[in-house]
Amino acid sequence: MTISKQASPGELGFEFGAMASACEVRIAGLPQKQASLAAQAAIDEVHRIERKYSRYRDDGIVARINAGAGGSAIECDTETIDLLRYAATLFEASDGRFDPTSGVLRRAWDFGRKIVPSSEALAALLPLIDWPAVELGPTSVRLPRVGMELDFGGFGKEYAVDRACAALLAQGVRHGWVNLGGDLRAVGPQPDGSPWSMGIQDPRDASRTIASLPLSVGAIATSGDYERYFELDAKRYCHVFDPRTGMPVSYWRSLSVLAPVAVAAGSCATIGMLLENDAPQWLDDAGVPWLGIDHTGKVIRGALDPDVMA
């Protein structure tokens, strides 16, 4: 998780809940009324995206696509088709590790009950994880087998961050940031031109940070094993699943990535988690600054210049 470590004079904070996360818009350099209107526009955009793409709602486009699995193609608007094309790019870039159809695994994994599913339960779901079988057309998508599902969880929240920032910029905001559950993007520096100071949370101690990064524009996103997990017999099981096995990954405690936009930062962080010990080379080849804590607790700064986003 990424957190702001300081407040600037005249900075206004607007807290709200969305996507099962604590969220915040911070704005500086504007009168309170204008800042409030701008923040509301950003918050409204976040809620719009949640209604449309959340896998937990039955009235959005994702629910319609999933309900139609095994049937006819579902017509989609341009925004949805663009996101599906982006998902296809992530699948190819990750050599299939990032699979938007892997959300079906949550049928077997119950983090509340803290039970590891049987190999038979996972084997029954793995045939439904098959992004190459998805039929994506210019204006429609079809899931060819009954029981298949699409899940935008790997980049949906970060996409909402970017859309919220676009709403702020359209309202004249030039100093501030949006934080959705630890995925954060700045639209501009503090009014005096100095960067915001962002802390990366220790994945084993929420009360402390392991690094502080300056951020004026751009995004930081973190993926890790510490927000949704359970421990059983001294082993930690997190919510990031390898689509080839149905089992959680275990190499990284957390990975934080910096990028110009949140959707890129979040996608790279998730792919890094999925690639496990191959992540450093992949992230370096992608040209993104990153910071990771591996399973031993070692902190690794991958091509991370402390001033890279300042």
C-alpha positions, 0 to 999 in steps of 0.5 A, spaced: 500 500 500 502 507 498 500 512 503 501 520 503 506 522 508 505 529 509 500 535 508 501 541 504 498 548 506 491 549 504 490 541 502 483 538 502 482 531 503 476 527 501 475 520 503 470 515 501 469 508 500 469 504 493 471 497 491 472 494 498 477 499 499 478 506 503 479 511 498 481 519 498 482 525 493 487 530 495 487 537 492 491 543 493 491 550 491 484 551 489 478 554 493 474 549 497 468 550 493 472 549 487 476 543 490 469 540 493 466 540 486 472 537 483 473 531 488 466 530 487 467 529 479 472 524 481 469 520 486 463 519 481 467 517 476 470 511 481 463 509 482 461 509 475 467 504 474 465 500 480 458 499 478 460 497 471 466 493 472 465 490 479 465 482 479 461 483 485 455 486 482 449 483 477 447 489 474 454 491 470 457 489 463 461 484 466 455 480 470 452 480 463 458 477 459 459 472 465 452 470 465 452 469 457 458 464 458 457 458 453 451 462 449 451 468 444 456 474 444 455 480 448 455 487 445 460 492 448 461 499 448 468 502 446 470 503 453 469 495 455 472 493 448 478 497 449 479 494 456 479 487 453 484 489 448 488 491 454 487 485 457 489 481 451 496 485 451 497 483 458 496 476 457 501 476 451 506 480 455 506 476 461 506 469 457 499 467 459 500 468 467 496 474 467 489 471 465 483 475 466 479 469 466 482 466 472 477 469 477 473 463 477 478 460 482 475 464 487 469 459 487 474 454 490 478 459 495 474 461 501 479 466 505 474 467 510 474 459 512 481 458 511 481 452 507 486 450 502 481 447 496 483 440 494 486 438 488 480 435 485 476 442 486 482 446 483 482 441 477 475 442 475 476 449 475 482 450 471 479 448 464 475 454 465 481 459 465 482 460 458 483 467 455 485 465 448 479 461 447 475 468 449 472 471 442 473 478 442 470 482 436 470 489 434 464 490 438 462 484 442 465 478 446 463 471 447 466 466 453 465 460 449 464 455 455 459 455 460 462 457 467 467 461 464 468 468 467 471 475 466 475 479 471 477 486 471 480 485 478 487 485 475 487 492 473 480 495 474 481 499 480 488 502 477 483 504 471 479 508 476 484 511 479 486 514 472 479 516 470 478 519 477 485 523 475 482 525 468 476 528 472 480 532 476 484 535 470 478 537 467 476 541 473 482 545 473 486 541 478 493 541 478 496 539 485 493 533 488 492 526 487 487 520 488 488 514 492 484 508 491 486 502 496 493 504 496 494 505 488 495 512 487 496 517 482 498 524 482 496 530 477 501 535 479 506 537 485 504 541 491 503 548 490 510 550 491 513 545 486 515 540 491 513 533 490 509 529 494 512 524 499 509 517 498 511 511 503 511 504 501 507 500 507 511 494 510 507 488 508 508 485 515 507 491 519 502 496 517 504 501 522 511 502 518 513 504 512 519 501 508 521 506 503 519 514 501 518 516 494 517 523 491 512 523 486 509 529 482 506 526 477 505 519 475 503 513 479 505 508 484 501 501 485 503 495 489 501 488 489 502 483 495 500 477 499 498 481 505 491 484 504 487 478 502 490 472 505 490 466 511 495 462 514 495 455 515 500 450 518 505 456 518 504 457 510 501 464 507 496 463 502 494 470 498 489 472 493 494 472 487 493 465 483 497 462 478 492 460 473 496 454 471 495 451 478 490 455 481 495 456 487 497 462 490 504 465 488 509 466 494 515 469 492 514 476 493 511 479 500 509 486 496 511 489 489 511 496 488 511 499 481 512 506 478 509 508 471 506 514 468 499 512 469 496 507 474 493 502 470 500 501 467 503 501 474 498 496 477 498 491 471 506 491 472 506 490 479 501 484 478 504 481 473 511 481 477 507 477 483 505 472 478 512 471 475 515 470 482 523 469 481 522 471 474 519 478 476 526 482 476 528 481 469 521 482 466 520 489 470 527 491 468 526 489 461 519 493 461 523 499 463 519 501 470 522 503 476 520 498 482 521 496 489 520 489 492 520 485 498 521 478 497 519 472 501 525 472 506 524 480 507 529 482 503 528 489 500 530 490 492 530 496 489 529 495 481 532 500 477 529 505 482 532 512 482 529 516 488 527 522 484 525 518 477 518 521 478 519 528 481 
